[in-house]
């Protein structure tokens, strides 16, 4: 399927560039627009971007040989046997062409804005809206001035909605993103303390995020977290009254009767202008309930039924999809013992906090960390000491530094270190209690799967 109205001439016009090639090639529509030379399909346009590490201009000939139709370039290539579009800045051209392309498609855009939680709110909103519409979402965190156009270029005529994440770190950026996306609906998750080096304080962050309103559609909907003190100050935007969500009954969409189901998430009662329903939000943590409320509000705006909204919330993945969770008659095991690095170990320890009963981490060495390996293990220990967990039992040469950090911290966590995995195994019957939730995590070479097997069978 071609890209609607994206002929080489239209692209050149939208990009304020110059088409170089034969006259009959001007009206050919491109099949795709790609900045990664390895991904340009037959009939696609390759956009050469000068990155920090790699300059895309060096792959121009290669992409043509692989079947690309044409190239967008900042360098005058002289006479060539293929058409190209010469522009002053390929990065700016990406934004200009994405803006033009969205206007050809007439697909409503839901823009997700906020300090934290943008990605999980995007996933939840997508899950709800895709109950009724053919929806495209931002993949990963392609949410900046290059990522947003790349995402928009994945849209095709069969899509009915786009859920686009919009991330910034400075003033002016959101203004530029909003000019491209021109959202029909804006969801604002919260105003936190990230990017303070550029935006000074939370008022600065609110001001920078609010640039999104510069280019909203006249009949736009604005959905904001009504429990956020800064966002609550937005009471009118160009005559539009925001729709609010939160855990307080003053909000248009709110949740009550929250009941933690531990790692299985939270069950709650959702109150909406269209009625009430109960649902299980499948990921633990109160912040996931906020994301579900935002998704419910978006669903309501786009005419979904209560049943569709509930189905969308409950379809949005569970922790079990990310971890291997094993329920035994004695305990709950989070089996995460096939790889480990400091980032994933911290994330898994955070998840453990939502367990039911005693929260126990059984940790082993992390491999391939280089010369800073001890310091990196210590850093995880320091992080663990600040969490709401009950016990950390470690095995291996490197986790000694991790255990020492917890032991010296002012915490009530029971910490024990064993020199080998087998020594830890021997102690298992004495250190594990009925009703525990147990995280088992280490690099594969530690072979902690043996620990999981023993816990499962006891």
N, C-alpha and C positions, 0 to 999 in steps of 0.2 A: 504494500500500500504506500503510495507516494505521500509527500508532505504537502498538504493543501496550499495551493498558491505560492509554493516556494520554488519558483523557477529561478534560474541563475540571475536573470535580470532583476527580478523582484528582490532577491537577496542582496544584490549589489546596491539597489536603490535604498533598501531599508538600512544597509550598513554604511550608507554615504560613501560607497567605494566605486571602483571602476572595473567594469567587466572587460576582460581581455580574452578574445577567442573569436570563433567564427559566428557570423550572425545567426545561423540556424540553431546554434547551441543555446542561445539566450533563453528560449522558451521551454527548455527541458526542466522538468521538476526533479529535485533531488530525492533519493530514497531515504536518506538519513543525514544527520549532521553530527560529526564526531571530532573530538579533540585528541582521542587516543588512536595513534596511527595503526595499531593492531586490530582495531574494532571497526574500521571503515568498511561498510558492505559495498557490494557492486552497485554502482549508480549513486554512491554517497558523496557528500562534500566533506573534505578534510580541512579542519581549521587549525592552522599552525600557530601554536602559542609558545611564546618564550617564557619557560618556567624557570624556577630557581636552579634546578639541576639539569633539565633537559630543554633543548630548543627544538620545538616541533618542526621548524623549517628544514632540519636535516633529514626528515623522513618523507619529504614531498614526493620524490620520484618513486620511492618504495610503495606509497599508497596508490599512486596511479597504476603502477605495474600490477598491484593486487586487485584492480577493478574500480577504484574511485573514479567518479565522473569528473570532479573538479576540485580545486584547492582555494582556500582563502588565505592570503599571505600579507605580511607587512613588508616583504621584500619584493621589489620589481624583478620579476624573473625573466624579462625580455621575451622574445618570441619563443613559444613552446608549442609542442604538438597537442597540448590539452588546454582547456579553458581554465582561467583562474580569475579570482576577484581580488583586486589590490585595495587594501584599506590602511588607514593610518595606525589603528590599534585593533588587533583581532579580539582582544578581551572586550573592548567597548562594542565592537561589531556583534559579538555573541549576544550581548544584552539588547542591542537595537533590533537584531533579527528575531530574537525570542519574543520581544514585545510585539513586533509585527505579526509573527506567527500566531500568537495567542488571539490576536484580534481577528484573524482569518477563521479561527475555529469556533468562536462563540461558546467556549466551554467555561462554566462557572469555576472560579478559583476560590479555594478555602486556604487562607494564609495562616500558618501557625507561628506565633511570635511569643517570646518570653525568655527569661533568664535560664531556668532549668525545666526539664520535663517536656521540652518541645518534641523530642523524638518519640517518647512513649505516648504523648497526646496525639501525635500524628498517626501512630499505629492504631490507636483506639478509634480515632475519628474515621480512618480508612476502613477499619473493620465494620463500623456502624454503617457508613454511607454505601459500602459495597454490597450491603444486603439488598439495595434497590437499584444502584447505578453501576455502570461500568466505570470504575474509578482508577485513576493513576495517583501514585504517591511518590514522594521523594524517597529514593533508595539511600540507605546509610545516612550520612550527614552531608549530602550534596546540597547544602543550604546557603552557600555564599554567592558572591557575584559571578563566579564561574559555574558553581554547582547548580544554581537555579536555572540558568539557560540550558544546561545539559539535561536537566530533568524535563524542562518544557519541550525540548526537542524529541522526547520519547512519546509525546502525545500524538495520537492519530485521530482521524475523524470519527472512529467508533467509540472513543471515550466520551463520557457524559459529565464527569467531574474531575477536578485535579486538587489534590491535597498537598500543598507545598510548604515545606518548612523554610523559615527565613531567619538566618542567624547573622548577628553583627558583633563587632567589637569596638566600633567607633561612631561618632556623629557623622551623618551624611550617608552612611551605608544603607540604612533602611529606606531612606528616600529613594536611592537608586534601585534597590530591590523592588520597592513598591511600584515604581514607574514601569518596571518590566511586568510584574504579576498582576497589577491592578485588581486586587481581590474583591470578590463579591461578598465574602465573609471573612472576618478576621477573628481568630481565637487567640486571646492573650492569657498565658498560663500563670505568670507571676512576675514580680520585679525583685530579683535577688541581688546578690553582691558580686556578680561576676563582672569581669572587664572594668574593674574600678580604676585601673591605671589610666584608662582613656576617658571614662565617663564620670569620674570624680566621686559621685555618691548615688544613692538610689533614685534621687530626683533626676539626676542626669540620665540614669538608665531609663526611667520612665519617659523622659523627653526624647531620647534617641529612639526608643521602641515606638513611640507615638508618631514618628515620621511616617509610619505605615499608612496613616490616615490621609497623607498628602494625595494619594492616588486611588482611594477606594471608589468603587462604583457608586453612583448617586443613590441607588436603592439598596446599599450594602447592609449586612447585619454585622454587629460587633458583639462578640461573646467574650466576657471577661470574668476572671476569678473575683467574685464579690467579697471573698474573705481576705483578699490582699489589700492592705491599707493604702498602698499607692494607686493600685488599679481602681479601687473604690472611688477615687476622686474624679474618675472619668464618668460624667453624668450625661454628657451630650456631645456628640461629634457631628458637626455639620447638620444638626437637626435630627440625628439618629440617636435613639435612646438605647444604650447597651442592654443586652440580655446577660444576666448574671448567673453564675453557678457557684456552689460552695456547700459548706456543712451547716450553714445558718438558715433558718426558715425565711429570712428576708430575701434570700436569693430566688430567682425565678425557677432555677433547677437546683434542688438540694437533696441530700441523702440523710436518712435517719436510721436508727436501729443497726448501726455498724457492729458486726460480730466477726472478730478475727477467726479465721479457720486455719491459723498458722500458715504453713507454707502453701496451703491450697488457696490462699487469698482472703477476701473479705465478703461476707454477704451483707447486703443492706437494702433498705427500702428507698426507691427513687421517687421523688415528687416532681412532677412536671406540669406545665400548663395543660397537657393533654391527658393527665391522669397519673395514677401511681402504679408502680410495678416493683417486684422484688427481683434481684439478680445477684449472681456471684461474680465479683470481679476477680479474675483468676490469678492475679499476681499480688503478693503480699504488700502491705504498706498503705497508709492513708492517702499518700500522693496518687496512688492508682485509682482511688475512688474519685478524686478530683478529675483525673483524666477521663474517667468514664462519664462523669457529669458533663464535661466539655463535649465529648462525643455525642451524648444524648441531646444536648442543645443543638449541635450541628444537624443531627438526624431530624429533629423537630423542624428546624428551619427549612430543610429540604423535603418535608412532607412524608417522612417515614411514619409508619404506625408504631404504637407502643411495642407491639410484638416484634417488629423488625429491629427497633432500638435495643430491646432486651437481648435478642439473638446476636446482634452485633457486639454488644458488650461481652457476652459470655463466649463468643467465638474468638475473642482477642488473646489467644494463646494462654498458656499456663506456665507456671514455673517448671512443671514437669517436662515441658517441651524444651527447656534450656538445661535442666539438670536431670540426672537419673535419680528419682526419689523412690525409695523402697520402704513400704510400710510392713513391719513385722509385728507379731503379737507383743514383743517386748519393747521395740523402739522404732523410730523413724530414721532412716539413713539417707543422707544426701551424698550419693556416690559421684564424686568429682575427681577421681584419682588417676586420670589418664594424661593430664598435662597440668603444669602450674607455672605461673610467673607472678611477680609481685602484684600486678594489676588485677589478674583474675583471682588471686588468693584473697585480696582485700574485698573484692566484689562478693565472693562466696561467703566470707566471714560476715559481711553485712546482711546477706540473705539469712544466715543462720540465726540472727537476732529474732527473726519472725517465727522461729520454731516454738513448739509447745513442750512444756516440761523443761528439764535441765538442758541447756544448750552447750553441746560439747564439740570442740574441734579436735580432730586427730590429724596432725599435719606432718608431712615429711619434707625432705630437702627439695628445693627447686634447682634444676640443673641448667647448665649453659648460660650462666649469668656473667661470666667473665671475672675480672679481678675484683670487682666490687661486690662479689657474691655475699660476703658476710654482712656488709653494711645494708644490702638490700633485704636480707632476712631479718636484720634488726629493725628495719623500717616497718616491715609487716608486723613485727611484735609490738612495736610502739602503737601502731594503728589498732591492733587487736585489743590492747590494754584499755582503749577508750570506748570499747563497744559493750553492749548489754549481753554478754555471754557469760557462762558459768565456769567452763573448764577448757584448758588447752593442753593436750598431750602430744608431745612431739617426739620424732625419732630421726636420727641422722646427724652427721657431723655439723652440717650448716645450721640446722634449726636450733642449735644450742644458743646462738646469738639471738634468735627470735624469742626463745623461752626466757633468756636473761632479761630482755627488755620488759617482759610482762612481770617477771618476778620482782624487778626493782621499782616498778610503777606502783602508785597508790591505788590498788585495785583489789577486789575480793576474788578475782579469778583464780581458780585452782590450777596451777601450772606444774607440769612434770616433764622432764626431758629424759629420753632413753637413748643410749648410744646406738642401738640398732633397731631395725623394724621387728626382729624376732623377740628382743627384750620387751618391746612394747606389747607384742602379741601375748607374751606370757602374763603380762600384768592386766590384760583386758578384763578378765572376770572380776577383778577387784576394783577397777576404776569406772566401769560402765554400770549404770543403774537402769532399772525398769522405767519406761516412760521418757527416756532421754531422746532428744533429737541430736543426731551425730553427723557432723560434716567430716568426710574423709577426703583429704586432698594432698597430693604430692606429684612430683614429676614421675613419669612412667617408669623410669629406671628403679625407683624405690619399691615397685611392685606392691602397692598398697591394696590392689584388688584382693589379695589374700586376707587383709583385714576385713574388707567388705563381706567376703564369703563367710568368715567366722561370725561376724555380727548377724548376718542373715540367718545362720543356722543355730544360733543359741537362744 
